[in-house]
Amino acid sequence: MGELTLIYGPAHPDKMSPTYERCLTHLDAGNGESFLWLLPTHFQAQLMRRQLIRASRTSLLTGHLALDLNSFTDILYSLCPSQRPALPLSAQRLLVEDALAASAANAPYYSRQPERLSRGLTQLFRRLEETGTQPSDLGGTTQRSAELQVLYAAYLERLADGWSGSRERFAAVDAYLDHSTLAQRFPDLRLLVLCGFVEMPAPFLPVLGKLIALVPESIALLDYDPEGPSFFVRTRPLYEFLRARAIRIERSAADQYPAAAFAGRLFTHSRASLDAPVERVPCPDRVGEVAAMARRIRQLHQEQGVELAQIRIGFRNLDTYAELVAEVLPRHGLPFYLARGRPLATAPAMNTVFALIDAVLERYSRAALFRLLSLPLVRLRYSFSDQTRTLAAEDFAAFTRNVPPSTGRDTWLAAIEGNFAYLESELSREGEPFSEDIDDFPTRREDLRAELEALQPLRAGLTALFDLLQPLESRQDLPSFRQHLLHALGALSVEDALAEGMAENGRALARFLDLLDELCAPAAALQPRTLSQFADLLRDAISQAHVPAATRAGIQVTDLAAAGSAPCDYLFIGGLVQGEFPRLPPADIFLEETQRRALNLDDDATTEAERLLFYRAICTPRRGLGLFHPQQSGSETLAPSPFIDELDGLLAPQPATDESNGTPGTLAELHLRLGQGLCAPHATSLPPPSGSASFGANYALALYSQATRLNGHATALRHLIRGLHIAELRTIPESLGSHEGVLDEAPLLDALRTRLGTGHSFSATQLELYGRCPFRFFAQELLNLQPLRDPEDDDSALKRGNLVHRILYRFYAAHGEAAERAENLATNIAELRRQGRQTADEMGLTGFFWDRELEHLLGSDDEEREGVLPRFLRLQAAAANPAIPTHFELSFGSYPGMGERDRQSTTTPYAIDDPETGAEVRLSGKIDRIDRTADGSFVIFDYKTGRMPSVADIDTGLNLQLPLYLLAAESLFAEIGLHEGAGAAYLMLRDLEDCGRSGLFADATHRNTAYVASGRYGMYDHEAYRQRLDAVRGFVLSYTRAMRRGVFHVTTHDPAKICPHCPYQQSCRLDPLRMRALS
């Protein structure tokens, strides 16, 4: 019968020291097989093994020394007479999706959106299965809970069909574990050490009980204090289990570690002002956070000789920081390794895989093809004229630069063939000029011939690429997809490029291949899927996979969940941001609150778990603890974690320290030191005292003088001084200056008057843009600056708007006033749908996305789905409007790309005379729809497929379109019977709920004669209505006068209303208080 010693108490780094020294003595004596450390995570086990090996004085090492719980269970399970493989983590989602498909009839709620739900269900079922939860344990009172039990039972059924779940493995080990079985793999085991566990899976407890009985001696090291904070409650079941079997029980405590003074008072509502060697470091951003850690570590290593292997960096979510760590630490000369390895999703090989898949999913769009061909790992070799060539991104970009945006293999090849035909036709002419504007015919002919020669290999290369990727387009099973994907990667020479590059890239590809094999393992992998479904599966699997580190030397960088109770000398914890640590529990749409509480998945249990994780982490280091948090992430301000607030309430305020140590080495550090000196309240003598945080102006000026003689800093410092001068000019209280968007140089003003003078025709959108923010107008319309494109954005909204306008124009132009008659409704809706599909085909809007979008817009012929446009037509037919739809896409003036328009349109722009300057302002535009009455009154309508502008903004000059169109129609179209504008409104076509007329701006005297309305909002008496139209003229004149005077400052309006989603925010220097004061 074995003997168990239970050593418990508050967490501290020396709790394991006596047991560790005892095991080290056994190891030095050559008895490494006599003990085994059992730890929760692979990182902790590997770390313990390395520490024992490094500290041992013998080179003869035997035994496992340390194992994590999963590896130990696998070893014991391998001794059982009947074994089944464990289902790979990456493949569990396949079983969940198979269960969803098979249980659709019994689980209608969960079967509506299986693609969106499968990932969340996989995570839930994994947690339930690991804790031994059965379907009947879920309980619940709702239909949704009953469906969840059905799905979970179906999942377990599939898991049991060929795979061993954790419960089955623990049960098998429990059934067959005895002295002889244990001796097969651990023949000389005399001491079993359990360390680092907070809790244990319930199905493993019987196995643990047997192990305690079979092994002569066991020691359990437990972080648990019955009188401590409430977060210890999670450990109580394990403590009670061990306490009931222990022969000896000892309490362990220590007071010589950084967190000793306050750790036990955490989260107890205690307040104090304790002194503790804990550094709390706010940092400007995440890059600065990692850089601050690196500087402190370098100082510890160089000045105090601290061994890098005894320094650890921990994050709540390491994947967020992995790339930053890999970038910053080597820059400071610090070796490191990621405990779990580099996230597979960040490997260049994965960028290549998904660029290849996206090229097919995006139907070979120009951006997708260029992105694929530009990747450094991609080299598509093809044969042309008995030579091997490589398809270059530059050649593809040069060809497509003057080709309209295209998608689809056939479209690209047809475009190439069209160019071929044109070039050959032009070259076939003998002595005939190509154009009257061409003077040098021979040179032009040579240019065309060179273009034709360059086009021939491009055609061969694109054909080879399309042939290579075509097998991925069809539905297929996972093994077939794997085969085609690997063939494509091989043909693109990805493996060759990896072999020539870094070894880590090769390991990433090997891990990806293992992942593909894991996904192909279940029988559910044989079900056909689309490429988009494969892409979703791969992204999910890759997001959870890591590339093992090649070496494990240097600083340990890990997530805190893996690092608890693994002591080190110094620990730096980063990412202490509200919402990230403590990690907020995800929204649970699966379980009821009572179920979450029963399974310890409720908010309170999650919060206690996060607190315990933080507590155990800060009790890990022996000598030093640093807590870091970034204050900014891009344009987002980050709040510190509540854990920082908790510590601020317990610890004495820490003195201000100089963030940058020693001589400035980087330009950023030099700027910081200069700024500190220039802003110091009192000048100090040179040099400053060692370690002082106060640098006077004299020191700053001397440092500047010295730095200007350095090649690396001279130019940058001149730019810095120039920038400081500009910043000073931007603070002049009297007025805005030339560096705040007010152009005052004569050549610039002359150019503006030429560009925006009486010959220029404005659009209502341009004027509204200037009214909202003159600086954005300047950047977008005058400088033509192209903002960085958000990779998540696409042009589908623009295409949808163009499609709707074109459909409605053609439909109403063909049917006129008969379009909205109730007796024609059924026939007209059918015609509207036919016209809509035909228009979409003409615009090339095909594929899965547009099939769904057309169903949303047009509905289905069987009326199972109504569609936005048929709903709109029904609402219009029921409204009984007094005015008759007469003009559609009626334009005035001209501008590029006006498209289809009413035959009564005019090229004459609408002109407003400026009595102050004697000039005029011209406007062009196109009115979506005009309804008119017999007496010449009319109402203007504007189609909106997105958000509706606020009619109230007419009074502030931010919404000008509808009033300007009313004025333009009255001025230009009186001869066709449009005499008086009675009002204007929006026709919303966003979705079934946001559909029909809205946002009325109208003359109340025309109510019920030109339009009908149920309320009074947006209607004004005749005089007030005409005054608002006159005010809009005033806004137009004031805007154009300011433009021609060179006034392009930032907005004077509320930034919360104007600035969100502005693409020029990075270039903007907005000071709202200053702008409000000056306006």
VOBAKE-351638 format. One record per residue (C-alpha): y, z, x. Coordinates in steps of 0.02 Angstrom, whole numbers, plus 32768, in hexadecimal, padded with zeros to 4 digits. Example, Ala and Ser with C-alpha at 12.3 -4.5 7.8 and 13.67 -1.06 7.14 Angstrom:
BEGIN
7F1F81868267/7FCB816582AC/
END
This chain:
BEGIN
800080008000/80A77FCC804B/813D803D8060/81EB80098025/828D8050806B/8325802F7FFF/83CB8032805D/845E801E7FE6/851780427FDF/85BE7FE97FE8/85BE7F438042/85E97F4D80FC/85BC7EE48194/85537F6981ED/84D77F8E8162/84537F1E81AE/84737F4F8264/83E77FD0827B/83677F5E822B/83A87ECA8290/83997F298335/82E97F5E8306/82B67EA982E5/83087E728387/829C7EF083E4/82007EA58394/823C7DF683C2/825B7E268479/81AA7E6B847E/81647DC48445/813E7DFF8394/81AA7D878332/81237D7182AF/81237E2A8285/81C27E23821B/82167DAF81A0/82C77DB1815A/82D07D7280A7/83807D3A8075/83CA7CE27FDC/840E7C44802E/83D97BC880B2/847B7BE48113/845E7CA0811E/83AA7C868157/83DA7C0781DC/84697C768217/83F87D0D8228/83767CA68286/83FA7C638300/84417D11831E/83967D588345/836C7CCA83BA/84147CD28413/84087D90842A/83527D938460/83237DA48517/82817D438506/82637C888504/81BD7C9A84A9/81E97C9383F1/816A7C958365/81737CAD82A9/81F07C778227/82637D0C824B/82CD7CE881B0/82B47C83810F/83167C658071/82C57C8D7FC9/82A17BD77F9C/824F7BAD8042/81E87C4C803D/81AD7C257F8D/817F7B737FC1/81137BB6804E/80B77C2E7FDC/80A57BA97F54/80577B337FD1/7FC67BAF7FE2/7F9E7BA97F29/7F017B427EFC/7F5A7ACE7E80/80077A927EAD/80847A1E7E5F/812379DC7EAE/81CB7A287E84/824279B67E26/82D179847E9B/837979C97E68/83C5791B7E5F/833F78DF7DE4/834F796B7D64/83D3790B7D03/8355787F7CE2/82E578F97C86/837979397C21/83AC78897BEE/82F778617BC1/82F178FE7B55/839578CB7B02/8354781E7ADA/82AE785E7A96/82FF78E87A2D/838A787F79E2/834778947931/833B79527942/83DC796979A4/845F78F77956/84F2795C799A/84BC794A7A50/848378967A3C/853178557A13/856F78527AC6/84D778677B37/852F78207BD1/85B978A37BCB/854779347B9E/84B479167C11/8506795D7CAE/853D79FE7C59/84937A127C06/843D79F87CAE/84A17A857CFE/847E7AF87C6A/83C37AD27C61/83B27AEA7D1D/84007B977D0F/83947BC57C7A/82F37B8A7CCC/83177BE37D70/83327C887D14/82927C727CB0/82E97C5C7C08/827D7C147B7E/82BD7BAC7AEA/829B7C3B7A73/830A7CAD7ADD/83A47C457AB6/83B47C807A03/84567C4A79B0/84877C3378FB/84CF7B8378F2/84817AD878DF/84C07AAF798C/84607B4279D5/83C27B0A797E/83D87A5B79C7/83F27AA77A74/834B7B037A66/82F77A5E7A38/83437A067ACF/831B7A937B48/82677A977B0A/825B79DA7B22/82A079EC7BD2/82217A747BFF/81977A097BB7/81C679797C28/81D979ED7CBB/812A7A317C9F/80E579807C97/80CA79637D50/814779DA7D9E/814A7A917DC9/81DF7AF37D8E/82197B927DE2/81C67BFF7D5D/811F7BA67D76/812B7BB67E34/81527C707E2D/80C47C8B7DB0/80487C2C7E1F/807A7C8E7EB9/806A7D317E58/7FBC7D007E1D/7F757CD27EC7/7FD57D427F3E/7F687DC27F97/7F467DFF804A/7EDE7D68807B/7F587CEA8031/7FEE7D3A8084/7F927D43812B/7F797C86812E/80327C698153/806E7D168187/7FD77D6281DF/80347DE78244/80BD7E1181C8/80DF7ECD81CF/81957ED68198/81EC7E7A810A/82AA7E898103/83067E5C8062/83BF7E438081/84567DF7802A/84147DEF7F78/84847E157EE4/83FB7DF17E67/83527D9C7E64/83077D207DE9/82A57D837D69/82057D1A7D83/82067D497E3D/82077E057E21/81487E107E08/81337DB27EAC/81AB7E287F02/814A7EBD7EBF/80A97E777F0A/80FD7E547FB1/813C7F077FBC/80897F417F9C/80387EC78017/80AD7ED380AE/809A7F79810B/81567F988110/81E97F4F80B1/82A27F7280C1/831E7F3F8039/83D67F38806C/843E7F387FCD/84FA7F327FB1/85027FA77F1C/856980407EF4/853D80987E4F/85EA80EA7E52/8647804D7E88/86A57FC87E28/865B7F787D8E/862B7ED77DE6/85917F317E2E/85427F2A7D82/84F07E837DAD/848E7ED77E39/84557F6C7DD2/83B17F1D7D91/837A7EF27E42/83AD7F9E7E7F/83487FF37DF6/82B27F837E1A/82B47FAE7ED3/82DE80657EB8/8244807A7E49/81D4803C7ED9/822D80897F6E/81E081127FD7/828581358030/8335811B7FED/83CB81218062/848381098040/84E480A880C4/85A080AB80DB/861E807F8163/86D9808C817D/86FA8024821A/87157F7681D5/87B27F1F8194/87917F3480DA/87507FE680E4/87F0803880A6/87FF7FD88004/875F7F797FD8/871C80047F69/87BE800B7F06/87C27F537ED9/87D07F287E20/87DB7FE07DED/88937FD97DB9/88B980437E52/896280307EA7/898B806A7F57/89E280367FF8/895380388073/89587FFC8127/88CC7F84814D/88B77EFA81D1/88B77E71814E/89277DDA8161/89687D8580C4/89AE7CDA80EF/8A097C698072/8A077BB580AF/8A6F7B1E807A/89D97AB58046/891E7A9F8065/89367A448109/89AB7ACC8145/892C7B4E810B/889F7B088178/89197AEC8208/89517BA381FE/889B7BDA8208/88807B68829E/89167BB182FC/88DA7C6382E0/88297C398316/88677BE183B2/88D07C7883DD/883D7CF083C4/87CC7C84842F/88467C6284BD/88A27D0884C7/881C7D848493/877E7D2784C2/87317D328415/86927CCC840A/86A77C3A8392/85F97C57834B/86387CFF830B/86C87CB282A9/86AC7C7481F9/87187C12817F/86EB7C2280C8/87237BC9802B/86F07BE27F76/86D47B277F6A/86B47ADF8016/86AA7A2A7FDA/87657A307FB2/878E7A5A8066/87027A0580C8/8767796980F5/880179CF8124/879A7A408195/874C79A981E9/87F979628208/885A79FD823F/87E27A6782A8/87B779DF8328/887279BF833C/887F7A72837B/87E87A6083ED/87777ACF8383/86BE7AA5836C/86777ACE82C1/85EB7AA78249/85E37AA3818C/855B7B1A8152/851E7AA980C7/854B7A0B8125/85CE798A80FB/85D979588042/857878B78030/85FE78747FBA/867D786E804A/8610780780BF/864E775480E2/85A2771280B4/85BA77538002/866276FC7FF4/8605765C801C/857D767D7F9B/85F9769B7F0F/866D760E7F43/85D6759B7F32/85A975E17E87/865F75DE7E4C/866F75277E7D/85E874FF7DFD/8626757A7D79/86D875357D85/869274857D6F/86C574527E1F/877F74727E07/87EF74457E99/881374FC7EC2/875A752C7EBE/872374997F2C/87B074B67FA8/878775707FAF/86D075497FD4/86F274C58059/8775753380AF/86FD75C280D2/86D375D3818C/861875E5816A/860D75418108/85E9749F8163/85A4741680F3/855A738E815F/853272E58112/85037238814E/857F71A8814B/856B710181A6/84DB7147820D/854671D88246/85437291821C/85E972CE81DA/863073718197/868D737B80F2/873473CA811F/87A4742A80A9/883C73D180F3/87F8732580C4/87D373608013/888073AD8002/88D573108043/887C72A57FC2/8898731A7F2D/894E733D7F52/898672A67EEC/88F872AA7E6D/890F72FF7DC3/88AF73A47DB3/87FB73787D8D/875673CD7D6A/86A5738D7D62/863E73277DDD/865372847D7F/871072997D72/872572B17E2E/86B7721E7E58/871071B37DD6/87B771E27E25/877771AB7ECF/873671097E86/87DF70EC7E33/883671027EDA/87B9708C7F2A/87DC70087EA7/8898701B7EBB/889470137F79/881E6F7F7F7C/888A6F247EFB/89276F407F60/88D46F0B8003/888F6E6D7FB2/893D6E287F96/896D6DA58014/8A246D96803E/8A566DE87F9B/8AC86E807FA7/8A896F247F60/8B346F597F23/8BE86F247F31/8C0C6FC97F8A/8B946FA6801A/8BE46F5380B1/8B5C6F608135/8AC66F0B80E4/8A516F0D817D/8A696FC78199/8A4D6FEB80E1/89AD6F8480E5/896D6FE6817B/899270898123/892E7051808B/889E701980F8/889C70C18153/889E711B80AB/880A70B2806F/87A770D8810D/87C6719280F9/8790718B8043/86E471448065/869A71DA80C4/86EE72518048/869171FC7FBB/85ED720F8019/861172C68041/864072F77F90/85A8729C7F4B/853A72FF7FC4/858E73A27F8E/857B737E7ED4/84C4734D7EEB/84A773EE7F4A/84F3745E7EC4/84B574027E2A/841074657E1C/847675047E03/84C674C07D64/842C74CC7CF5/83DA75637CA2/834875A07D0A/82E9763C7D3A/831876AD7DCA/8295766D7E48/82D075BA7E2C/838575F07E3C/835B764A7EDD/830875AF7F23/839A753C7EF7/841D75B77F35/83C875CF7FDD/83B375137FEE/846D74FC7FCF/849B7583804D/842A753280CD/8473748580AF/852274CD80C3/84EB7510816F/851575C3813D/847F760B819B/84AD75A98238/856075E68230/85247699821C/84B0768882AF/85447652831A/85B476DD82DB/85AB779A82CE/850377F082BF/85467852822B/855977B181C7/84A3778981EA/8470783581AE/84D7781A8110/847D777780EA/83D477CB810A/840378568091/843777D48011/8390777B8022/833778218006/83A2783A7F6C/836F77917F27/82B877BD7F43/82D178627EE8/8322780A7E53/829077917E4A/820F781D7E44/820A784C7D8A/81B977DC7D09/826177D47CB0/829F776A7D41/823B76D87CFA/82AB76CB7C60/832576387C6C/83DB76657C89/847E760A7CA1/84DB76057D45/8562767A7D01/84DB76FA7CD7/849276EA7D86/854077037DCF/855977A07D68/84B077E57D9F/84D477C07E55/8580780F7E52/853878AB7E02/84AA78B87E80/851778917F16/859979127EE2/851679997EF8/84CC79587F9D/84FF797D8050/84DE793080FB/849079B38170/84F779DD8209/84B4799782AD/84D87A38830C/84FE7AE982D7/85757B1E8361/86257B608354/86827BA682BE/861D7BBF8220/86717B6B818A/861B7B9680E8/86327BBD8031/863D7C76800A/85A47C777F9A/85387C4B8032/85907CC080AB/85867D688053/85367DF680B5/85287D8C8153/85987DEF81CB/86117D9F8246/86A27DDD82B1/872E7D7D825B/87367D2F81AF/87C07CBD816C/87B97C9E80B2/881A7C09806F/883C7BB87FC8/88727C5A7F74/88C67BFF7EE6/88CE7C2C7E2F/884A7BCA7DCF/87E17BA97E6C/87B67C5A7EA4/878A7CAF7E35/873E7C0F7DF3/87617BF77D3B/86C27BDD7CD4/86B67B2D7C8D/86CB7B157BD4/86217B327B85/85FE7AC17AF2/85457AEA7AED/85317BA67AD4/85777C207A57/85D37CB97A96/85407D2D7A6F/84CC7CB97AD0/85417CB67B65/85497D737B68/848C7D837B5C/84767D0A7BEE/85047D567C56/85677CB47C48/85FE7CF77BEA/86AC7D037C33/869D7DBD7C5C/85FB7DA47CBB/86447D107D19/86DE7D737D4A/86757E057D88/86097D8D7DED/86A37D427E40/86E67DF07E67/86417E227EB6/86417D837F1E/86F07DA97F5E/86C47E5F7F81/86297E337FE6/86887DAE8047/87177E1F807F/86987EA380B5/86427E268128/86B17E2681C6/86AB7EB18246/87537E97829D/87CB7E27823E/87EA7DE1818F/88677D59815F/888E7D2080AE/88E77C798098/892B7C1E8002/898A7B787FF3/8A2A7B767F8E/8A2E7ABC7F69/89B57A2D7F4A/8A1379897F43/8A9B79A37EC1/8A3C7A337E6E/8A6F7AE67E8F/89D97B597EA9/89D87C0F7E77/897C7C8B7EE7/88D67CCE7EAD/88D67D6F7E45/88707DB67ED7/890D7DA77F43/89707E067EBF/88E77E897EBC/88F67EA17F78/89B57EA57F6F/89A47F387EF9/89347F967F74/89787F6A8020/8A1C7F918074/8A927EFC8087/8A6D7E9E8127/8AF97E7A81A3/8B387DC781AF/8AE57D68823C/8B0C7CC68293/8A977C43824E/8A9E7BDB82ED/8A647C2E838D/8A9A7BFB843B/8AF67B5E846E/8B067ADA83E7/8A7F7A5A8404/8A9179E8836F/8B2A79988321/8B117A008284/8B127AA282E9/8BAD7A698348/8C077A4782A3/8BD47AF38266/8C177B4B8301/8CB97AEA82FB/8CD07B168245/8CAF7BCE8266/8D327BCE82EF/8DB77B70828F/8DA17BE081F6/8D9C7C868255/8E287CFC8223/8E547D2E82D5/8E497CD08379/8DD07D1483F8/8DC77CFC84B2/8D4A7C8C8509/8CB97C9A8512/8C877CF68473/8C1D7D918484/8B637D718487/8B1C7D7083D8/8BC87D7A8388/8BE27D2682E2/8C9E7D1882FA/8CE27C7F8354/8D9E7C69835D/8E077BCC835D/8E1B7BD1841B/8D5F7BCE8430/8D4D7B4183B2/8DD07AD78409/8D837AF284B4/8CD87AC7846D/8D207A298421/8D7179F784C6/8CCC7A0F8521/8C6779B2849D/8CD87918849B/8CA178F4854D/8BEA78E98517/8BA9783D84EA/8B4478818459/8BD778D78403/8C7A787E842E/8C7A77F883A6/8C36786E8322/8CBD78EF8349/8D46786D8337/8CFD7847828B/8CFB79018266/8DB379178291/8DDE787D822A/8D7B78C68199/8DD5796E81A8/8E7C791381A3/8E4878B58106/8E0B795780B6/8EB679A480DA/8F0F79118088/8EA3792C7FEE/8EEE79D97FD6/8FA579A57FC4/8FDA79FD7F23/906179847EE9/8FFC78E67ECB/8F6178827EEE/8F6078217F91/8F1677847FDB/8E7477E18004/8E5F78147F4E/8E5977687F01/8F12773A7EFA/8F2976977F5A/8FD976867FA1/8FD075FC8024/902775597FF6/8F9774E38023/8F1F75487FB7/8F97754A7F24/8FB2748E7F33/8EF774737F32/8EE674E27E99/8F6C74847E39/8F1373E27E63/8E6974257E32/8E9D74837D95/8F3974237D64/8F5A73BD7CC8/8ED373417CF8/8E4C73C67CF0/8DEF73E57C4D/8DB474977C31/8D2274D07BC6/8D27756A7B57/8C9E75B77BC4/8D0875A37C61/8D9D75F67C0F/8D3276877BCF/8CEA769A7C7D/8D9776AA7CC9/8DCC77237C41/8D3977927C69/8D46778B7D27/8DBB77167D86/8D5B77367E28/8CB876FA7DDB/8D11765D7D9C/8D53763F7E4C/8CA876557E9D/8C4775F27E1B/8CBD75677DE4/8D2E754A7E7A/8CC7757B7F12/8C2675457EBC/8BCA75D57F0F/8B1475D97EDE/8AD5768C7EC7/8A2A76BE7F05/89AB768D7E83/8945771B7E3B/888D76E97E56/886577367DAD/88E576C87D55/88BC761C7D12/891775967CB1/88AD75A67C13/893E75F47BB0/89B075617BDA/892874E47BAE/890575407B0B/89BD75387ADB/89C7747E7B03/8928745E7AA0/896A74B87A05/8A11745E7A0B/89BD73B57A1D/894073D57991/89C7740D7916/8A3C73807945/89B872FC7924/897B734F7885/8A2773687836/8A6972C07873/89D7726C7818/89DF72D37776/8A9573087765/8ABC737276CE/8A0C73577689/89C673BE771A/89E5746576C0/89BF7438760C/893F74AD75C1/88DE7420756D/88C273CC7617/8890746A7673/87D4744D7689/87EB739876C0/887C73C37732/881D74507789/878B73DC77AD/8805735A77F2/885F73DF7858/87BA741278AA/878B735E78CE/8837733A7917/882F73DA797F/878873B079CF/87BF72FE79F3/8860733C7A44/880073B97AB0/878D732D7AED/882372C17B19/886D73517B7E/87C8736C7BD9/87B3741C7B95/86F674297B99/867574A87BD1/863B75527B96/86E775A47B99/873B751C7B34/86AA75137ABA/86C975CA7A93/878675AF7A8F/8778751D7A16/870A758679A6/8791760C79AB/881B758E7981/87C1751B7907/8733758478C3/868D75377890/866A74B07810/85F5752577B1/8689759F779D/8626762A77EF/86BD76397863/8765760F7816/87CD75E478B0/8886760678D3/88C8755A78A1/886A755177FA/88A6760277D5/895875CA77FC/894775347788/890775A276F9/8999761B770F/8A16758D770D/89C875417670/89D175E97618/8A86760C764C/8AD6758C75D6/8B66756B764E/8BFB751575FA/8C2074A97694/8BB1741576C1/8B6573F9776D/8BC3736077AB/8BD873557868/8B5B738378F0/8B80739079AB/8C317352798F/8C8373487A3A/8D3573387A7A/8D6673097B2B/8CDD72E07BA6/8C7973357C2E/8BD973097C8C/8B37731B7C2A/8B8173287B7B/8AE072E17B32/8AC872AA7A7E/8B6072BC7A0D/8BAB72917965/8BE771DE7950/8C947220791C/8CA9727479C7/8D43724D7A2F/8D6272457AEA/8E12728A7ACE/8E1C733F7B0A/8E7273C77AA6/8F1A73EB7AF9/8F8674897AF0/903974777B2D/907B75047B9B/913475207B6E/914A758F7C07/911475107C8B/9123746D7C2E/906E74437C5A/8FDC74337BE4/8F2D747A7BE0/8EA174067BB1/8DFB743E7B67/8D5673E77B48/8CC274217AE3/8C3A73FA7A66/8C2F744D79BB/8B7A746A7985/8B9A745878CB/8C297445784E/8C1874627792/8CA8741E7729/8CE574247676/8D32739A760B/8DE473D97629/8DD473CD76E6/8DB07484770C/8D26749B778B/8CBB752077DE/8C7D75147893/8BD2755378C7/8B8C75737975/8ACF75807993/8A96761879F7/89E6762E7A3B/8A1876C67AA1/8A8A77597A87/8B1D77447A0E/8BCD775C7A56/8C3877E17A06/8CB8779F798A/8D24783779B3/8D3B77EE7A63/8DA877657A18/8E3677E37A11/8E23780D7ACB/8E16775A7B08/8D5F77687B3C/8D1876FB7AB0/8D7A76597A9D/8CFA75D67A6D/8CFE75DC79AE/8DBC75E9799C/8DD7755D7A1B/8D5E74EC79C0/8DBB750D791D/8E6174E0796D/8E18744679C2/8DCB74067920/8E6D741D78C0/8ECF73C37948/8E5A7330796B/8DF4730E78D0/8E707313783F/8E5C72577828/8DA4726D77FE/8DCA72F0777A/8DC7739477DE/8E6F73DD77AB/8E62749B77B0/8DE6750B7808/8DAD758D778C/8D4475EE7808/8CB775EE7885/8C127648789F/8B74764B7906/8ACC760978CA/8A4E767C791E/89A8762F7951/896376B679C3/88CA76F07962/888E770D78B1/88F377AE78A0/8992776D78F3/89A276CD788F/8A2B76817823/8AE9768E7818/8B3E771E7871/8BE2774C78C5/8C5D77047847/8D1476E67878/8D6E769F77E0/8E07768C7771/8DE876FB76D9/8E4476837664/8DB676057676/8D2E767F7644/8CB5763375C4/8D0A758875D5/8CDB755E7689/8C6075E976AD/8C0D767E765A/8C08772E76A0/8BC877D57660/8C3C784776C4/8CEC78487709/8CC8785777C4/8D1077C67829/8D7F7788779A/8E3C779077A6/8ECA77637731/8F1576B87752/8FA676F677BD/8F3C776A782A/8EBA76E07840/8F3C7661787B/8F8A76E578ED/8EE276FC7944/8ED27641795E/8F82764079AA/8F5176D47A18/8EBD766F7A5A/8F3775E57A8D/8F98766C7AE8/8EFC76A77B45/8ED775F57B7B/8F8775DC7BBE/8F8B76847C19/8EE276637C6B/8F0F75B47CA6/8FBA75EC7CE6/8F6676757D4C/8EE575FB7D90/8F6B75807DC8/8FC976107E1C/8F2D763D7E7F/8F0176E17E28/8E4677027E38/8E3477BE7E45/8D9E781F7E08/8D9178537D53/8E0A78CC7D02/8D9378ED7C72/8D0F79757C62/8C8D794F7CEC/8C0279937C7E/8C2579057C05/8C4F78787C7E/8BED78957D1E/8B3478B07CEF/8AC8781D7D27/8B5B77CA7D83/8B0E77607E0F/8BA5777E7E80/8B9C783C7E88/8B72783C7F42/8C1477DE7F67/8C8078467EF2/8CF678D17F2C/8D19791D7E83/8D8179BC7E7A/8D8E79DD7DBD/8E137A657DCD/8E8379F87E39/8E7079617DC7/8E9879C67D2B/8F327A117D7E/8F7479677DB7/8F4E790F7D14/
END
